[in-house]
């Protein structure tokens, strides 16, 4: 729909379904890169969540 290859809803009775499989894995991958770059630059700090 966002790319214009499929049409969107044409009535209020239609529903769209989004299954964001893998987004958690993508978040972890990006966070790992950001964390590594911060360590290289001496930025940030560590803390306990518990």
PyMOL Python script that loads the backbone (N, CA, C, O; Angstrom):
from pymol import cmd

cmd.read_pdbstr("""\
ATOM      1  N   UNK A   1       0.836  -1.187   0.000  1.00  0.00           N
ATOM      2  CA  UNK A   1       0.000   0.000   0.000  1.00  0.00           C
ATOM      3  C   UNK A   1       0.877   1.246   0.000  1.00  0.00           C
ATOM      4  O   UNK A   1       0.649   2.171  -0.779  1.00  0.00           O
ATOM      5  N   UNK A   2       1.886   1.268   0.878  1.00  0.00           N
ATOM      6  CA  UNK A   2       2.743   2.451   0.983  1.00  0.00           C
ATOM      7  C   UNK A   2       3.521   2.699  -0.301  1.00  0.00           C
ATOM      8  O   UNK A   2       3.803   3.847  -0.644  1.00  0.00           O
ATOM      9  N   UNK A   3       3.870   1.634  -1.011  1.00  0.00           N
ATOM     10  CA  UNK A   3       4.633   1.771  -2.251  1.00  0.00           C
ATOM     11  C   UNK A   3       3.732   2.024  -3.456  1.00  0.00           C
ATOM     12  O   UNK A   3       4.219   2.267  -4.560  1.00  0.00           O
ATOM     13  N   UNK A   4       2.424   1.966  -3.243  1.00  0.00           N
ATOM     14  CA  UNK A   4       1.496   2.210  -4.333  1.00  0.00           C
ATOM     15  C   UNK A   4       1.241   1.002  -5.219  1.00  0.00           C
ATOM     16  O   UNK A   4       0.626   1.134  -6.277  1.00  0.00           O
ATOM     17  N   UNK A   5       1.700  -0.166  -4.809  1.00  0.00           N
ATOM     18  CA  UNK A   5       1.513  -1.378  -5.619  1.00  0.00           C
ATOM     19  C   UNK A   5       0.173  -2.057  -5.353  1.00  0.00           C
ATOM     20  O   UNK A   5      -0.320  -2.826  -6.179  1.00  0.00           O
ATOM     21  N   UNK A   6      -0.406  -1.765  -4.199  1.00  0.00           N
ATOM     22  CA  UNK A   6      -1.712  -2.318  -3.838  1.00  0.00           C
ATOM     23  C   UNK A   6      -2.612  -1.172  -3.416  1.00  0.00           C
ATOM     24  O   UNK A   6      -2.138  -0.154  -2.911  1.00  0.00           O
ATOM     25  N   UNK A   7      -3.904  -1.339  -3.623  1.00  0.00           N
ATOM     26  CA  UNK A   7      -4.839  -0.285  -3.234  1.00  0.00           C
ATOM     27  C   UNK A   7      -5.120  -0.358  -1.745  1.00  0.00           C
ATOM     28  O   UNK A   7      -4.971  -1.414  -1.130  1.00  0.00           O
ATOM     29  N   UNK A   8      -5.516   0.732  -1.180  1.00  0.00           N
ATOM     30  CA  UNK A   8      -5.900   0.770   0.227  1.00  0.00           C
ATOM     31  C   UNK A   8      -7.359   0.378   0.384  1.00  0.00           C
ATOM     32  O   UNK A   8      -7.966  -0.167  -0.537  1.00  0.00           O
ATOM     33  N   UNK A   9      -7.915   0.656   1.546  1.00  0.00           N
ATOM     34  CA  UNK A   9      -9.320   0.332   1.788  1.00  0.00           C
ATOM     35  C   UNK A   9     -10.211   1.188   0.899  1.00  0.00           C
ATOM     36  O   UNK A   9      -9.909   2.348   0.621  1.00  0.00           O
ATOM     37  N   UNK A  10     -11.305   0.596   0.463  1.00  0.00           N
ATOM     38  CA  UNK A  10     -12.277   1.360  -0.321  1.00  0.00           C
ATOM     39  C   UNK A  10     -13.576   1.561   0.448  1.00  0.00           C
ATOM     40  O   UNK A  10     -14.475   2.258  -0.022  1.00  0.00           O
ATOM     41  N   UNK A  11     -13.682   0.946   1.643  1.00  0.00           N
ATOM     42  CA  UNK A  11     -14.848   1.161   2.502  1.00  0.00           C
ATOM     43  C   UNK A  11     -14.433   0.988   3.958  1.00  0.00           C
ATOM     44  O   UNK A  11     -13.390   0.404   4.254  1.00  0.00           O
ATOM     45  N   UNK A  12     -15.264   1.502   4.863  1.00  0.00           N
ATOM     46  CA  UNK A  12     -14.989   1.381   6.297  1.00  0.00           C
ATOM     47  C   UNK A  12     -15.112  -0.053   6.795  1.00  0.00           C
ATOM     48  O   UNK A  12     -14.636  -0.368   7.885  1.00  0.00           O
ATOM     49  N   UNK A  13     -15.743  -0.925   6.016  1.00  0.00           N
ATOM     50  CA  UNK A  13     -15.916  -2.321   6.423  1.00  0.00           C
ATOM     51  C   UNK A  13     -14.665  -3.158   6.163  1.00  0.00           C
ATOM     52  O   UNK A  13     -14.517  -4.238   6.736  1.00  0.00           O
ATOM     53  N   UNK A  14     -13.778  -2.681   5.319  1.00  0.00           N
ATOM     54  CA  UNK A  14     -12.543  -3.409   5.033  1.00  0.00           C
ATOM     55  C   UNK A  14     -11.545  -3.197   6.164  1.00  0.00           C
ATOM     56  O   UNK A  14     -11.549  -2.161   6.830  1.00  0.00           O
ATOM     57  N   UNK A  15     -10.689  -4.197   6.371  1.00  0.00           N
ATOM     58  CA  UNK A  15      -9.663  -4.122   7.404  1.00  0.00           C
ATOM     59  C   UNK A  15      -8.302  -4.392   6.783  1.00  0.00           C
ATOM     60  O   UNK A  15      -8.185  -5.136   5.809  1.00  0.00           O
ATOM     61  N   UNK A  16      -7.279  -3.782   7.357  1.00  0.00           N
ATOM     62  CA  UNK A  16      -5.902  -4.046   6.959  1.00  0.00           C
ATOM     63  C   UNK A  16      -5.220  -4.769   8.105  1.00  0.00           C
ATOM     64  O   UNK A  16      -5.498  -4.492   9.271  1.00  0.00           O
ATOM     65  N   UNK A  17      -4.332  -5.688   7.780  1.00  0.00           N
ATOM     66  CA  UNK A  17      -3.614  -6.447   8.793  1.00  0.00           C
ATOM     67  C   UNK A  17      -2.126  -6.251   8.590  1.00  0.00           C
ATOM     68  O   UNK A  17      -1.615  -6.422   7.483  1.00  0.00           O
ATOM     69  N   UNK A  18      -1.435  -5.893   9.653  1.00  0.00           N
ATOM     70  CA  UNK A  18       0.013  -5.721   9.612  1.00  0.00           C
ATOM     71  C   UNK A  18       0.632  -6.717  10.578  1.00  0.00           C
ATOM     72  O   UNK A  18       0.278  -6.744  11.757  1.00  0.00           O
ATOM     73  N   UNK A  19       1.555  -7.536  10.086  1.00  0.00           N
ATOM     74  CA  UNK A  19       2.240  -8.503  10.935  1.00  0.00           C
ATOM     75  C   UNK A  19       3.718  -8.128  10.946  1.00  0.00           C
ATOM     76  O   UNK A  19       4.462  -8.518  10.046  1.00  0.00           O
ATOM     77  N   UNK A  20       4.151  -7.372  11.961  1.00  0.00           N
ATOM     78  CA  UNK A  20       5.535  -6.882  11.998  1.00  0.00           C
ATOM     79  C   UNK A  20       6.526  -7.927  12.527  1.00  0.00           C
ATOM     80  O   UNK A  20       7.197  -7.703  13.535  1.00  0.00           O
ATOM     81  N   UNK A  21       6.609  -9.051  11.848  1.00  0.00           N
ATOM     82  CA  UNK A  21       7.523 -10.121  12.257  1.00  0.00           C
ATOM     83  C   UNK A  21       8.958  -9.671  12.017  1.00  0.00           C
ATOM     84  O   UNK A  21       9.288  -9.145  10.954  1.00  0.00           O
ATOM     85  N   UNK A  22       9.797  -9.883  13.009  1.00  0.00           N
ATOM     86  CA  UNK A  22      11.210  -9.578  12.858  1.00  0.00           C
ATOM     87  C   UNK A  22      11.609  -8.183  13.297  1.00  0.00           C
ATOM     88  O   UNK A  22      12.799  -7.871  13.317  1.00  0.00           O
ATOM     89  N   UNK A  23      10.666  -7.343  13.644  1.00  0.00           N
ATOM     90  CA  UNK A  23      11.051  -5.986  14.026  1.00  0.00           C
ATOM     91  C   UNK A  23      11.823  -5.968  15.337  1.00  0.00           C
ATOM     92  O   UNK A  23      12.686  -5.111  15.530  1.00  0.00           O
ATOM     93  N   UNK A  24      11.529  -6.895  16.236  1.00  0.00           N
ATOM     94  CA  UNK A  24      12.294  -6.982  17.477  1.00  0.00           C
ATOM     95  C   UNK A  24      13.746  -7.316  17.205  1.00  0.00           C
ATOM     96  O   UNK A  24      14.649  -6.756  17.826  1.00  0.00           O
ATOM     97  N   UNK A  25      13.967  -8.231  16.272  1.00  0.00           N
ATOM     98  CA  UNK A  25      15.334  -8.598  15.898  1.00  0.00           C
ATOM     99  C   UNK A  25      16.055  -7.409  15.276  1.00  0.00           C
ATOM    100  O   UNK A  25      17.245  -7.209  15.516  1.00  0.00           O
ATOM    101  N   UNK A  26      15.350  -6.629  14.489  1.00  0.00           N
ATOM    102  CA  UNK A  26      15.945  -5.447  13.871  1.00  0.00           C
ATOM    103  C   UNK A  26      16.311  -4.422  14.943  1.00  0.00           C
ATOM    104  O   UNK A  26      17.372  -3.802  14.871  1.00  0.00           O
ATOM    105  N   UNK A  27      15.444  -4.243  15.928  1.00  0.00           N
ATOM    106  CA  UNK A  27      15.738  -3.315  17.031  1.00  0.00           C
ATOM    107  C   UNK A  27      17.009  -3.718  17.763  1.00  0.00           C
ATOM    108  O   UNK A  27      17.848  -2.872  18.072  1.00  0.00           O
ATOM    109  N   UNK A  28      17.150  -5.010  18.040  1.00  0.00           N
ATOM    110  CA  UNK A  28      18.338  -5.497  18.746  1.00  0.00           C
ATOM    111  C   UNK A  28      19.583  -5.291  17.897  1.00  0.00           C
ATOM    112  O   UNK A  28      20.628  -4.898  18.416  1.00  0.00           O
ATOM    113  N   UNK A  29      19.482  -5.553  16.601  1.00  0.00           N
ATOM    114  CA  UNK A  29      20.636  -5.379  15.712  1.00  0.00           C
ATOM    115  C   UNK A  29      21.082  -3.922  15.668  1.00  0.00           C
ATOM    116  O   UNK A  29      22.274  -3.635  15.770  1.00  0.00           O
ATOM    117  N   UNK A  30      20.142  -3.012  15.520  1.00  0.00           N
ATOM    118  CA  UNK A  30      20.473  -1.586  15.463  1.00  0.00           C
ATOM    119  C   UNK A  30      21.017  -1.114  16.811  1.00  0.00           C
ATOM    120  O   UNK A  30      21.983  -0.353  16.856  1.00  0.00           O
ATOM    121  N   UNK A  31      20.405  -1.559  17.904  1.00  0.00           N
ATOM    122  CA  UNK A  31      20.879  -1.164  19.232  1.00  0.00           C
ATOM    123  C   UNK A  31      22.306  -1.638  19.472  1.00  0.00           C
ATOM    124  O   UNK A  31      23.096  -0.936  20.102  1.00  0.00           O
ATOM    125  N   UNK A  32      22.639  -2.817  18.978  1.00  0.00           N
ATOM    126  CA  UNK A  32      23.998  -3.339  19.132  1.00  0.00           C
ATOM    127  C   UNK A  32      25.006  -2.450  18.427  1.00  0.00           C
ATOM    128  O   UNK A  32      26.068  -2.159  18.978  1.00  0.00           O
ATOM    129  N   UNK A  33      24.690  -2.018  17.226  1.00  0.00           N
ATOM    130  CA  UNK A  33      25.584  -1.139  16.465  1.00  0.00           C
ATOM    131  C   UNK A  33      25.732   0.210  17.167  1.00  0.00           C
ATOM    132  O   UNK A  33      26.841   0.727  17.302  1.00  0.00           O
ATOM    133  N   UNK A  34      24.621   0.770  17.607  1.00  0.00           N
ATOM    134  CA  UNK A  34      24.660   2.061  18.303  1.00  0.00           C
ATOM    135  C   UNK A  34      25.493   1.943  19.578  1.00  0.00           C
ATOM    136  O   UNK A  34      26.296   2.827  19.880  1.00  0.00           O
ATOM    137  N   UNK A  35      25.306   0.865  20.318  1.00  0.00           N
ATOM    138  CA  UNK A  35      26.057   0.646  21.555  1.00  0.00           C
ATOM    139  C   UNK A  35      27.551   0.531  21.272  1.00  0.00           C
ATOM    140  O   UNK A  35      28.362   1.137  21.971  1.00  0.00           O
ATOM    141  N   UNK A  36      27.919  -0.240  20.255  1.00  0.00           N
ATOM    142  CA  UNK A  36      29.335  -0.402  19.908  1.00  0.00           C
ATOM    143  C   UNK A  36      29.967   0.927  19.514  1.00  0.00           C
ATOM    144  O   UNK A  36      31.094   1.220  19.913  1.00  0.00           O
ATOM    145  N   UNK A  37      29.261   1.722  18.746  1.00  0.00           N
ATOM    146  CA  UNK A  37      29.794   3.028  18.334  1.00  0.00           C
ATOM    147  C   UNK A  37      29.932   3.973  19.524  1.00  0.00           C
ATOM    148  O   UNK A  37      30.885   4.749  19.597  1.00  0.00           O
ATOM    149  N   UNK A  38      28.985   3.908  20.450  1.00  0.00           N
ATOM    150  CA  UNK A  38      29.074   4.741  21.651  1.00  0.00           C
ATOM    151  C   UNK A  38      30.287   4.348  22.484  1.00  0.00           C
ATOM    152  O   UNK A  38      30.991   5.215  23.001  1.00  0.00           O
ATOM    153  N   UNK A  39      30.537   3.042  22.620  1.00  0.00           N
ATOM    154  CA  UNK A  39      31.711   2.586  23.362  1.00  0.00           C
ATOM    155  C   UNK A  39      32.998   3.080  22.711  1.00  0.00           C
ATOM    156  O   UNK A  39      33.917   3.523  23.400  1.00  0.00           O
ATOM    157  N   UNK A  40      33.061   3.005  21.377  1.00  0.00           N
ATOM    158  CA  UNK A  40      34.248   3.459  20.648  1.00  0.00           C
ATOM    159  C   UNK A  40      34.521   4.943  20.890  1.00  0.00           C
ATOM    160  O   UNK A  40      35.677   5.366  20.921  1.00  0.00           O
ATOM    161  N   UNK A  41      33.464   5.729  21.059  1.00  0.00           N
ATOM    162  CA  UNK A  41      33.607   7.176  21.248  1.00  0.00           C
ATOM    163  C   UNK A  41      33.646   7.574  22.719  1.00  0.00           C
ATOM    164  O   UNK A  41      33.750   8.757  23.043  1.00  0.00           O
ATOM    165  N   UNK A  42      33.561   6.595  23.603  1.00  0.00           N
ATOM    166  CA  UNK A  42      33.582   6.892  25.031  1.00  0.00           C
ATOM    167  C   UNK A  42      32.326   7.576  25.528  1.00  0.00           C
ATOM    168  O   UNK A  42      32.371   8.331  26.499  1.00  0.00           O
ATOM    169  N   UNK A  43      31.218   7.322  24.879  1.00  0.00           N
ATOM    170  CA  UNK A  43      29.953   7.961  25.246  1.00  0.00           C
ATOM    171  C   UNK A  43      29.092   7.035  26.094  1.00  0.00           C
ATOM    172  O   UNK A  43      29.258   5.815  26.065  1.00  0.00           O
ATOM    173  N   UNK A  44      28.185   7.616  26.838  1.00  0.00           N
ATOM    174  CA  UNK A  44      27.215   6.838  27.600  1.00  0.00           C
ATOM    175  C   UNK A  44      27.775   6.287  28.887  1.00  0.00           C
ATOM    176  O   UNK A  44      28.894   6.606  29.290  1.00  0.00           O
ATOM    177  N   UNK A  45      26.995   5.469  29.513  1.00  0.00           N
ATOM    178  CA  UNK A  45      27.390   4.847  30.768  1.00  0.00           C
ATOM    179  C   UNK A  45      26.576   3.596  31.008  1.00  0.00           C
ATOM    180  O   UNK A  45      25.552   3.378  30.362  1.00  0.00           O
ATOM    181  N   UNK A  46      27.029   2.779  31.931  1.00  0.00           N
ATOM    182  CA  UNK A  46      26.324   1.542  32.255  1.00  0.00           C
ATOM    183  C   UNK A  46      25.497   1.741  33.515  1.00  0.00           C
ATOM    184  O   UNK A  46      25.872   2.513  34.398  1.00  0.00           O
ATOM    185  N   UNK A  47      24.376   1.045  33.594  1.00  0.00           N
ATOM    186  CA  UNK A  47      23.541   1.051  34.790  1.00  0.00           C
ATOM    187  C   UNK A  47      22.786  -0.269  34.866  1.00  0.00           C
ATOM    188  O   UNK A  47      22.605  -0.949  33.855  1.00  0.00           O
ATOM    189  N   UNK A  48      22.347  -0.626  36.067  1.00  0.00           N
ATOM    190  CA  UNK A  48      21.590  -1.858  36.276  1.00  0.00           C
ATOM    191  C   UNK A  48      20.103  -1.580  36.131  1.00  0.00           C
ATOM    192  O   UNK A  48      19.598  -0.592  36.663  1.00  0.00           O
ATOM    193  N   UNK A  49      19.405  -2.441  35.418  1.00  0.00           N
ATOM    194  CA  UNK A  49      17.956  -2.312  35.278  1.00  0.00           C
ATOM    195  C   UNK A  49      17.231  -2.813  36.522  1.00  0.00           C
ATOM    196  O   UNK A  49      16.112  -2.390  36.814  1.00  0.00           O
ATOM    197  N   UNK A  50      17.874  -3.710  37.243  1.00  0.00           N
ATOM    198  CA  UNK A  50      17.225  -4.327  38.405  1.00  0.00           C
ATOM    199  C   UNK A  50      17.763  -3.740  39.677  1.00  0.00           C
ATOM    200  O   UNK A  50      17.341  -4.131  40.765  1.00  0.00           O
TER     201      UNK A  50
END
""", "prot")
cmd.dss("prot")
cmd.show_as("cartoon", "prot")
cmd.util.cbc("prot")
cmd.orient("prot")
